[in-house]
C-alpha cells in the first residue's frame, strides 16, 4: 500500500468520478483505475460501487476513507515539521480566486511568496465565491480571495481587503444619471440589470436587498469581470450594479450613483481554514504586507 494510492482513493471518493479525480491528481483515468484496483486487491475488498453513473463508496470504502485521510495528513505533517526545522517550505499551495479578479496585491503577494519559497508549487483556480468558500471548508483550497455580503463567511478565518457600497453605473444621459446624488433600489430595478453572476458576493448583496423589498429585477446580462459589466452598461445594454471600487472603467462614458437604501457592503476577503501549514502562514504574511494600504479599496 502506497501513499499515492491513498491519495487516488480519497480523490475518487471526493469527486465521485474517476475522470475528475484523475484530472485532480494529474494521472490518466486508466492509471488511477489500475491503482485503485491494486489497492482493493491488497485490502481484499471493493472500495467503490461502480454500477451507477456516480461512483459511490461501498461499506468497506466508507470505513477506509477516514484512515486514508488521516494517513495522508500525517505524511504531510511530517514533511512540514521537517521543513520547518530545516527552514524549508515545500509542497503545493492551492489558491482560489473569484472569477474576473483584478486585485493586483494578491498577484504581488503570490510573486513574493514564490521568490521566497521556490520549492512550493502554486496552483491558482478561478470560480465563483460560493464554490471557493466550499473548497476552503473542504480542504481542497488552502486559501481563497472571495466576495461576501456584509460579513465574512462563517467558520473560516478571514482578512477583509475591500468593503464597498453598491452603486449603479449608467450611460451619460440615462434617466438615473439625471438625478443628483444617490438613487433608490426601486428606481434601479425598473430598468434591465447588468450584474455579476449568482454566487458572487456583490450579486448576493443585490439579490438579498431586492428580496427584502419584494423587488424582482430583470437580469438582462451577466458577466464575471467588473470591466465587462461596466462596459456593457456604457453601451446602453442595461443598468450595471457594481461596488464603488469596481466602477472605475469608462468613467468618461458613464455616470456612477450610489444606491442609497442598500447599506450592506460587498466585501472582498481572503479566507482560510487554519494556519497549520507553514506555506499558508508564509503566504498570508505576504498577503498582509501586499494589502497594506489597499484595505479600503
Rosetta blueprint (number, residue, H / E / L):
1 X L
2 X L
3 X H
4 X H
5 X H
6 X H
7 X H
8 X H
9 X H
10 X H
11 X H
12 X H
13 X H
14 X H
15 X H
16 X L
17 X L
18 X H
19 X H
20 X H
21 X H
22 X H
23 X H
24 X H
25 X H
26 X L
27 X L
28 X L
29 X H
30 X H
31 X H
32 X H
33 X H
34 X H
35 X H
36 X H
37 X H
38 X H
39 X H
40 X H
41 X H
42 X H
43 X H
44 X L
45 X L
46 X L
47 X L
48 X E
49 X E
50 X L
51 X L
52 X L
53 X L
54 X L
55 X L
56 X E
57 X E
58 X L
59 X H
60 X H
61 X H
62 X H
63 X H
64 X H
65 X H
66 X H
67 X H
68 X H
69 X H
70 X H
71 X H
72 X H
73 X H
74 X H
75 X H
76 X H
77 X H
78 X H
79 X H
80 X H
81 X H
82 X H
83 X H
84 X H
85 X H
86 X L
87 X L
88 X L
89 X L
90 X L
91 X E
92 X E
93 X E
94 X E
95 X E
96 X E
97 X E
98 X E
99 X L
100 X L
101 X L
102 X L
103 X L
104 X H
105 X H
106 X H
107 X H
108 X H
109 X H
110 X H
111 X H
112 X H
113 X H
114 X H
115 X H
116 X H
117 X L
118 X L
119 X L
120 X E
121 X E
122 X E
123 X E
124 X E
125 X E
126 X E
127 X E
128 X L
129 X H
130 X H
131 X H
132 X H
133 X H
134 X H
135 X H
136 X H
137 X H
138 X H
139 X L
140 X L
141 X L
142 X L
143 X E
144 X E
145 X E
146 X E
147 X E
148 X E
149 X E
150 X L
151 X L
152 X L
153 X L
154 X L
155 X L
156 X L
157 X E
158 X E
159 X E
160 X E
161 X E
162 X E
163 X E
164 X E
165 X L
166 X E
167 X E
168 X E
169 X E
170 X E
171 X E
172 X L
173 X L
174 X L
175 X H
176 X H
177 X H
178 X H
179 X L
180 X L
181 X L
182 X L
183 X E
184 X L
185 X H
186 X H
187 X H
188 X H
189 X L
190 X L
191 X L
192 X L
193 X E
194 X E
195 X E
196 X L
197 X L
198 X L
199 X L
200 X L
201 X H
202 X H
203 X H
204 X H
205 X H
206 X H
207 X H
208 X H
209 X H
210 X H
211 X H
212 X H
213 X L
214 X L
215 X L
216 X L
217 X L
218 X L
219 X E
220 X E
221 X E
222 X E
223 X L
224 X L
225 X L
226 X H
227 X H
228 X H
229 X H
230 X H
231 X H
232 X H
233 X H
234 X H
235 X L
236 X L
237 X L
238 X L
239 X E
240 X E
241 X E
242 X E
243 X E
244 X H
245 X H
246 X H
247 X L
248 X L
249 X L
250 X L
251 X L
252 X L
253 X L
254 X E
255 X E
256 X E
257 X E
258 X E
259 X E
260 X L
261 X L
262 X L
263 X L
264 X L
265 X L
266 X E
267 X E
268 X E
269 X E
270 X E
271 X E
272 X E
273 X L
274 X L
275 X L
276 X L
277 X L
278 X H
279 X H
280 X H
281 X H
282 X H
283 X H
284 X H
285 X H
286 X H
287 X H
288 X H
289 X H
290 X H
291 X H
292 X L
293 X L
294 X L
295 X L
296 X L
297 X L
